[in-house]
């Protein structure tokens, strides 16, 4: 499942969240690490939703994104979360 994430520069590295999966966040010192951590966080979060009997939110296929100038380094990308074993 391909899920859009937003990555923001922080004082100590980067943080990420997924607009289609509220409450799921991750952080790491590098961009690559943040992407990896966010993928793991999404898989864990989605597995938890299914175990609780909740449905998995459908990710959007397109995403309109505009960073605010004062937000610093911020961008949008996609990660592939393996949820096929859970669905």
C-alpha positions, 0 to 999 in steps of 0.5 A: 500500500502506497501512503503519502507522508510529509517530512519536516526538518527538525533541530535534531533531524527529521519527523514524518506524519501521514495525513491519511493515517492520523496519529502515526508519526516517526522521527530520525536523524536522517531522511532515509532513516525517517522514511524507514521509521515511518514505513515501520510505524505505518505497518505497526499502526495499520496492524493495530487498527485491524487487530482492534477491528477498525478499518484501514483508511484508504490512502489518496492516490494524489496529494496537493502539497504546498510548504509554508516558507517559514516551515523550513525544509518540508516536503511530501513523498510516498512510502510503501507499507506492507499491509497485504499480510494484514488485509 
